[in-house]
Amino acid sequence: MATRRTTAKVEVPIPPTSNGRATSTKENASKLDSPPPAHSPFLPTPLETLLLAVYPGTLLLGSLFSTLHPSSRHATYLAVTQSYAIDEAPSYFAKKSNIFNVYFVKVGWVWITLAFALFTLTHSSLGPPLRPALTRRRAQAALRYLAITTVWVFVTQWFFGPPIIDRSFRWTGGVCAVMASDSPAAMAEKAEMSDVREIFTHAACKGIGGQWRGGHDISGHVFLLILGSAMLWLEFLPAVLRMEGLREARRILTDGGLVRSAAVETQDEPRGENMAVPEHVGIGVRASLFVAGLSWWMLLMTAAYFHTWFEKFTGLLVAFTAIYAVYFLPRAVPAVRKVIGMPGV
């Protein structure tokens, strides 16, 4: 006579959540099936890392070109002006008077601002195109722009007096030198200058025919070109490209201390705010592409013909610090992210 086999039923209790509510089996299965975070929210995605690596790669390429190319090796480089002698410039782009330097780089933030404004006002991922509707995404994009612009002002224009570039030059031992051969009028003007202006302001030193000597001069061109173009890339690429490395692969730290995909930020939004990624490329994206592309070219020319290796490196370092603080650090700081948001979210 066959023995009847019985199966014992074992009940596994479902652990309660932090608020005391038991989670469902479906919710637990979803948590178990979800893959672990790919990387820290403090770090960019691999695709973003590749994008940012273009900048040090460009500086390295330009510096190597200036070192190895015969036209640059046989020209006279003037450390005081951070450029080649005018009559020995190895290229049109090695002259500070070239049209791109005068009308693009010298007023670079104007072009960057125009491109950014066109993108935020015309692209449907941020709100109704060409309509004065202040959506959450437009407001947060404007706050990110203001944060980056504030850094640009502090570094190159004004920082409770002289800008950071001028202050750092003086902190590293730089002085304003006026040669004895200068005209008596220039020497008299120097004597009448206040000590603060003479010591700290590069524009004042240049105005009397003086030159910065002895200190470390952070490359303002490198700083500007990287800061502005990186801001444009990081703003419009997540909005127009359906690439996980620029969108869902980004990791954020939630209020509950969990690391999640950036996509969770849009789950609880009103339907009108949670827009799909548009496939079209409008005038704002084209303008941003043009400005960012020309910025990259002028960065390459700056790397090849202007400043020393270390001056270019510090320009890169200061720009990257600002970009990280605005576009990457908020992913790990929920309070900041709620204010300035993330592009494409």
Secondary structure per residue as TSV (DSSP state, phi and psi in degrees):
chain	resnum	aa	ss	phi	psi
A	1	M	-	360.0	127.0
A	2	A	-	-71.3	144.1
A	3	T	-	-86.5	130.2
A	4	R	-	-81.7	123.1
A	5	R	-	-91.0	132.3
A	6	T	-	-112.6	151.1
A	7	T	-	-113.1	124.8
A	8	A	-	-77.5	137.7
A	9	K	-	-95.8	120.8
A	10	V	-	-110.2	125.9
A	11	E	-	-97.4	126.6
A	12	V	-	-100.9	117.2
A	13	P	-	-65.1	142.3
A	14	I	-	-90.7	119.6
A	15	P	-	-65.5	140.6
A	16	P	B	-72.2	156.3
A	17	T	-	-81.4	-179.4
A	18	S	T	-62.8	-25.9
A	19	N	T	-91.7	6.9
A	20	G	S	91.1	-8.0
A	21	R	-	-87.5	129.9
A	22	A	B	-71.3	131.8
A	23	T	-	-81.1	152.6
A	24	S	-	-77.2	162.8
A	25	T	H	-61.7	-36.9
A	26	K	H	-64.3	-40.0
A	27	E	H	-67.6	-40.3
A	28	N	H	-66.0	-39.2
A	29	A	H	-63.7	-38.0
A	30	S	H	-64.2	-38.9
A	31	K	H	-68.3	-37.0
A	32	L	H	-70.7	-34.9
A	33	D	H	-77.6	-22.7
A	34	S	S	-70.8	136.8
A	35	P	-	-70.4	154.6
A	36	P	-	-67.8	157.9
A	37	P	-	-55.5	136.7
A	38	A	S	-73.5	-30.6
A	39	H	S	-160.5	174.5
A	40	S	-	-74.5	145.5
A	41	P	T	-65.8	-15.1
A	42	F	T	-76.9	-11.3
A	43	L	S	-114.0	148.9
A	44	P	-	-70.3	161.6
A	45	T	-	-71.0	163.1
A	46	P	H	-55.4	-37.2
A	47	L	H	-68.9	-39.8
A	48	E	H	-66.5	-37.6
A	49	T	H	-61.5	-41.9
A	50	L	H	-63.1	-40.8
A	51	L	H	-62.9	-46.5
A	52	L	H	-69.3	-27.9
A	53	A	H	-66.9	-15.7
A	54	V	H	-60.2	-33.9
A	55	Y	H	-70.5	-54.9
A	56	P	H	-62.9	-31.8
A	57	G	H	-63.1	-39.0
A	58	T	H	-66.2	-43.5
A	59	L	H	-63.1	-40.1
A	60	L	H	-65.7	-43.5
A	61	L	H	-61.9	-46.7
A	62	G	H	-65.0	-39.9
A	63	S	H	-66.3	-40.3
A	64	L	H	-65.5	-38.6
A	65	F	H	-61.0	-46.0
A	66	S	H	-66.5	-27.6
A	67	T	H	-79.8	-37.4
A	68	L	H	-99.1	-25.6
A	69	H	-	-73.5	133.5
A	70	P	H	-57.9	-39.1
A	71	S	H	-62.9	-31.1
A	72	S	H	-84.2	-37.1
A	73	R	H	-65.3	-31.4
A	74	H	T	-94.0	0.3
A	75	A	S	-94.4	157.4
A	76	T	-	-90.7	117.0
A	77	Y	E	-95.1	129.4
A	78	L	E	-102.0	110.3
A	79	A	T	-64.9	-30.5
A	80	V	T	-65.6	-41.8
A	81	T	T	-94.6	-2.5
A	82	Q	T	54.7	38.1
A	83	S	E	-157.1	174.5
A	84	Y	E	-83.9	156.8
A	85	A	-	-58.5	140.5
A	86	I	G	-57.7	-42.7
A	87	D	G	-79.6	-3.5
A	88	E	G	-122.8	15.3
A	89	A	-	-60.0	126.0
A	90	P	S	-74.2	-8.2
A	91	S	S	-157.7	159.7
A	92	Y	G	-58.9	-36.5
A	93	F	G	-75.7	-9.4
A	94	A	G	-84.1	-3.6
A	95	K	S	-96.6	131.7
A	96	K	T	-64.1	-18.3
A	97	S	T	-86.5	2.8
A	98	N	S	-63.2	147.8
A	99	I	H	-60.3	-33.4
A	100	F	H	-72.1	-34.3
A	101	N	I	-71.8	-40.4
A	102	V	I	-73.0	-45.4
A	103	Y	I	-103.2	-4.1
A	104	F	I	-119.7	-59.8
A	105	V	I	-68.4	-44.3
A	106	K	T	-60.8	-30.2
A	107	V	T	-118.5	35.5
A	108	G	H	-57.9	-36.7
A	109	W	H	-69.4	-23.8
A	110	V	H	-65.6	-46.5
A	111	W	H	-65.3	-40.2
A	112	I	H	-64.1	-41.0
A	113	T	H	-64.8	-43.3
A	114	L	H	-62.2	-43.4
A	115	A	H	-64.1	-43.3
A	116	F	H	-63.3	-43.5
A	117	A	H	-64.0	-42.5
A	118	L	H	-61.3	-41.1
A	119	F	H	-65.6	-48.1
A	120	T	H	-68.7	-27.3
A	121	L	H	-90.4	-18.1
A	122	T	H	-114.9	-17.6
A	123	H	-	-90.0	131.3
A	124	S	T	-71.2	-12.2
A	125	S	T	-70.9	-17.5
A	126	L	T	-105.0	-15.9
A	127	G	S	159.7	-179.8
A	128	P	S	-59.7	123.3
A	129	P	T	-59.8	135.9
A	130	L	T	55.5	30.0
A	131	R	S	-124.7	138.6
A	132	P	-	-77.0	48.2
A	133	A	-	-92.4	123.0
A	134	L	-	-89.5	86.7
A	135	T	-	-80.3	166.4
A	136	R	H	-59.4	-42.2
A	137	R	H	-67.3	-38.7
A	138	R	H	-66.1	-41.8
A	139	A	H	-64.1	-42.8
A	140	Q	H	-70.1	-36.4
A	141	A	H	-62.3	-39.7
A	142	A	H	-64.3	-37.6
A	143	L	H	-66.8	-39.0
A	144	R	H	-64.8	-40.9
A	145	Y	H	-62.0	-43.2
A	146	L	H	-63.6	-37.3
A	147	A	H	-65.3	-45.6
A	148	I	H	-66.6	-40.1
A	149	T	H	-64.5	-37.3
A	150	T	H	-61.3	-41.3
A	151	V	H	-62.2	-44.7
A	152	W	H	-58.7	-44.1
A	153	V	I	-62.9	-47.5
A	154	F	I	-62.4	-38.1
A	155	V	I	-79.0	-39.2
A	156	T	I	-113.4	-19.8
A	157	Q	I	-115.2	-52.8
A	158	W	-	-159.7	133.8
A	159	F	S	-141.8	77.5
A	160	F	S	51.8	45.5
A	161	G	S	127.7	-138.9
A	162	P	S	-61.2	148.2
A	163	P	-	-67.9	167.9
A	164	I	H	-61.9	-35.9
A	165	I	H	-60.1	-45.7
A	166	D	H	-67.4	-41.0
A	167	R	H	-63.9	-42.5
A	168	S	H	-65.0	-33.3
A	169	F	H	-62.5	-43.9
A	170	R	H	-69.9	-38.2
A	171	W	H	-63.5	-25.4
A	172	T	T	-95.8	15.2
A	173	G	T	98.0	9.0
A	174	G	-	-74.8	152.3
A	175	V	E	-137.8	161.8
A	176	C	E	-93.4	113.4
A	177	A	E	-107.1	127.8
A	178	V	-	-115.3	121.7
A	179	M	-	-69.6	151.5
A	180	A	T	-65.4	-20.8
A	181	S	T	-80.0	-3.7
A	182	D	S	-65.9	161.8
A	183	S	-	-66.8	153.7
A	184	P	H	-58.6	-32.7
A	185	A	H	-63.7	-41.4
A	186	A	H	-66.0	-39.9
A	187	M	H	-65.8	-37.6
A	188	A	H	-66.5	-39.9
A	189	E	H	-64.1	-38.0
A	190	K	H	-62.6	-41.1
A	191	A	H	-65.4	-29.9
A	192	E	H	-84.2	-12.9
A	193	M	S	-68.4	148.5
A	194	S	-	-71.2	153.7
A	195	D	H	-60.9	-38.0
A	196	V	H	-64.1	-46.3
A	197	R	H	-65.7	-41.4
A	198	E	H	-66.5	-39.2
A	199	I	H	-77.7	-40.4
A	200	F	H	-108.0	-19.1
A	201	T	-	-104.7	118.2
A	202	H	H	-65.2	-39.9
A	203	A	H	-61.8	-40.3
A	204	A	H	-66.5	-39.4
A	205	C	H	-63.5	-44.5
A	206	K	H	-66.2	-33.7
A	207	G	H	-64.3	-26.4
A	208	I	T	-101.1	13.0
A	209	G	T	84.5	12.5
A	210	G	-	-86.6	176.2
A	211	Q	E	-140.5	142.8
A	212	W	E	-68.3	131.9
A	213	R	E	-141.4	140.1
A	214	G	S	93.4	-17.2
A	215	G	S	-107.1	-179.8
A	216	H	-	-94.8	123.7
A	217	D	-	-105.6	103.9
A	218	I	-	-59.6	133.8
A	219	S	-	-69.1	106.3
A	220	G	H	-66.9	-33.2
A	221	H	H	-65.2	-46.9
A	222	V	H	-61.5	-45.0
A	223	F	H	-58.2	-50.1
A	224	L	H	-63.0	-48.6
A	225	L	H	-66.0	-37.1
A	226	I	H	-74.5	-46.4
A	227	L	H	-59.2	-49.0
A	228	G	H	-68.8	-46.8
A	229	S	H	-70.0	-38.0
A	230	A	H	-63.7	-38.4
A	231	M	H	-60.6	-45.1
A	232	L	H	-64.2	-46.1
A	233	W	H	-58.1	-47.8
A	234	L	H	-71.4	-19.8
A	235	E	H	-83.3	-48.8
A	236	F	H	-92.6	-24.5
A	237	L	H	-63.6	-45.9
A	238	P	H	-64.5	-21.0
A	239	A	H	-86.7	-21.0
A	240	V	H	-117.4	-14.6
A	241	L	-	-110.9	132.8
A	242	R	-	-88.7	64.7
A	243	M	-	-118.6	125.8
A	244	E	G	-59.7	-35.6
A	245	G	G	-65.4	-16.0
A	246	L	G	-106.6	-6.3
A	247	R	T	-131.7	-90.3
A	248	E	T	-65.8	-27.1
A	249	A	T	-71.1	-13.9
A	250	R	-	-67.3	137.4
A	251	R	E	-107.1	141.1
A	252	I	E	-127.9	156.7
A	253	L	E	-100.5	120.9
A	254	T	-	-80.6	172.0
A	255	D	T	-61.1	-28.0
A	256	G	T	-84.6	4.0
A	257	G	S	85.1	13.2
A	258	L	-	-97.8	146.5
A	259	V	E	-93.9	121.9
A	260	R	E	-135.1	168.1
A	261	S	E	-68.6	150.1
A	262	A	G	-63.6	-16.4
A	263	A	G	-64.1	-24.2
A	264	V	G	-67.7	-17.9
A	265	E	G	-66.2	-23.0
A	266	T	G	-101.7	-0.9
A	267	Q	T	-68.1	-35.0
A	268	D	T	-100.7	13.1
A	269	E	S	-79.5	155.9
A	270	P	-	-59.5	153.1
A	271	R	T	-59.0	-35.5
A	272	G	T	-67.8	-27.2
A	273	E	T	-86.0	-30.6
A	274	N	S	-84.9	75.3
A	275	M	-	-87.0	148.4
A	276	A	-	-75.1	161.2
A	277	V	-	-72.8	118.2
A	278	P	-	-70.4	150.9
A	279	E	-	-93.1	-15.1
A	280	H	-	-80.4	159.6
A	281	V	-	-120.4	110.0
A	282	G	-	-93.4	-171.4
A	283	I	H	-65.9	-32.8
A	284	G	H	-65.4	-39.9
A	285	V	H	-68.6	-41.8
A	286	R	H	-62.2	-42.1
A	287	A	H	-64.3	-41.5
A	288	S	H	-65.6	-40.2
A	289	L	H	-61.2	-42.6
A	290	F	H	-64.5	-48.1
A	291	V	H	-65.8	-43.4
A	292	A	H	-66.0	-39.1
A	293	G	H	-66.7	-44.3
A	294	L	H	-66.5	-34.2
A	295	S	H	-62.5	-40.8
A	296	W	H	-62.8	-42.0
A	297	W	H	-63.5	-43.6
A	298	M	H	-70.4	-28.0
A	299	L	H	-64.9	-41.1
A	300	L	H	-63.5	-41.9
A	301	M	H	-67.0	-37.8
A	302	T	H	-64.3	-41.9
A	303	A	H	-64.3	-32.0
A	304	A	H	-82.1	-32.1
A	305	Y	H	-125.4	-7.6
A	306	F	S	-133.2	148.5
A	307	H	S	68.4	164.6
A	308	T	-	-89.4	170.4
A	309	W	H	-56.6	-47.5
A	310	F	H	-69.4	-36.0
A	311	E	H	-63.8	-39.2
A	312	K	H	-69.9	-37.7
A	313	F	H	-63.9	-43.5
A	314	T	H	-68.4	-33.0
A	315	G	H	-61.7	-42.9
A	316	L	H	-62.6	-45.0
A	317	L	H	-62.4	-44.1
A	318	V	H	-66.4	-41.5
A	319	A	H	-64.3	-44.6
A	320	F	H	-64.4	-34.9
A	321	T	H	-61.8	-43.7
A	322	A	H	-67.2	-43.4
A	323	I	H	-62.4	-41.8
A	324	Y	H	-63.8	-42.9
A	325	A	H	-64.0	-32.9
A	326	V	H	-93.9	-36.0
A	327	Y	H	-108.7	-13.5
A	328	F	T	-122.1	-44.2
A	329	L	G	-58.9	-39.4
A	330	P	G	-59.6	-20.8
A	331	R	G	-62.9	-29.3
A	332	A	G	-101.0	1.0
A	333	V	-	-126.5	92.3
A	334	P	H	-55.3	-37.7
A	335	A	H	-62.7	-41.1
A	336	V	H	-72.1	-39.5
A	337	R	H	-63.4	-33.2
A	338	K	H	-65.0	-25.3
A	339	V	H	-87.7	-53.4
A	340	I	H	-99.5	-10.9
A	341	G	-	67.5	-165.4
A	342	M	-	-137.2	141.4
A	343	P	T	-60.0	137.0
A	344	G	T	78.8	7.0
A	345	V	-	-121.4	360.0
